[in-house]
Amino acid sequence: MISLYIQRILGVDQSESFDYKLVNQILPIDLKIYIKKIACYPQLVNKEIYDKADTICLTGKKEKSIKLTVKDKVFINLLVCEAKRMTSLLFLSKAIADHLK
């Protein structure tokens, strides 16, 4: 889910096979802002943004959400960094393929 969201915000994936409304249901806005800042503007992430991104919804309803621990947030940071790296490689391979045509 996070890797597809990163591909979408970086403009690489415009796939019709994935329902992006699901991202809005599962990831609260504060967590989406946190993920986008890590991926696009990591120098702008501060403690306030970090503290706001503290829950994730399980079913799209706020009453069924879990609170993220520091360990969970570190894992999300690693997922975002890896997704950004994979997206950059995907962009590079598309650019090389287009150049060779």
N, C-alpha and C positions, 0 to 999 in steps of 0.2 A: 504494500500500500504506500509506504513512504517513498520507495524508489519510483513508483509511477507518478506520485505527486511531485517529486523533484524533477522528473523528466518533463512534466507538464509546465512547471513554473519556469524552467530553463528553455522551454520552447522546442524541445526535441521530439516529444511524442505527441502526436495529435490523433491517437488511436480512437476509433469509434467502438472498439470492443470492450472498453472499460467504462463503467458508469462512475463518473467523477462526482456525482451527487452523493455517493457512498462516503467519499472523503469528508464531505461537509457534515455528514451524520455522525461519523466515528470520531473525527478529530475536532475538538473544540477550537474556537477561533484563536485563543491564546496559544495553544499548542501549534497551530498552523503558522502563526506569526513567528513563533520560536524556531520552527523547522525552516521556514523561509529565510529568516535572518541568518541561521547557521549556514545554510546553503549559499546564499547570495551575498550577504554582508556580515561575515563573522566578526568583524571588528566593531560592529554596533551592538553586539549582544552584551547586555549588562545584567546585574543582579535582579533588577526589577522585572525584566523580560523573562529571565530564568525562573523567578519565583512564581510568576503568573501561570506558566505552563506546568501545572501540577496535576491535571486530571486527564483521563482518556475515557471516552464513553464506550461501553460494551455493546449497547443495542441502539444507540442513537438517542437515548433518553437520559437526561441528567441524573435521574434517580438511580440508574444502573451504571454508574461510573466508578472507576477506581482511582485512587490517589497514587501518583508516581513517586517513587523513592529516588534518592540520589543515584543509586545504582541503575534504575530504569532510565533516568535522564542521560547518564553516561552512555548507556546502550543506544539510546536514540541518537545521541551525538555521533557515535560510531556508525550507525546505520545511515545517517544523513551524509557523512563524509564519504562512505563507500558508495552510496547511491550517486553522489555528485561525481565521483571518479568514474564510475561506470557510464554515467550520462555523458561525460566529457569524451570518453573513448568511443561511445556510440556516435556522437556528433562528429568526431574525427573520422571514423570509418565511413560515415555517410558523405563527408566532404571529399575524402579520397575517391570513393566510388563515383561521385558526381564528376570529379576532375578527370577520371580515367575514361569516361564515356565519350 
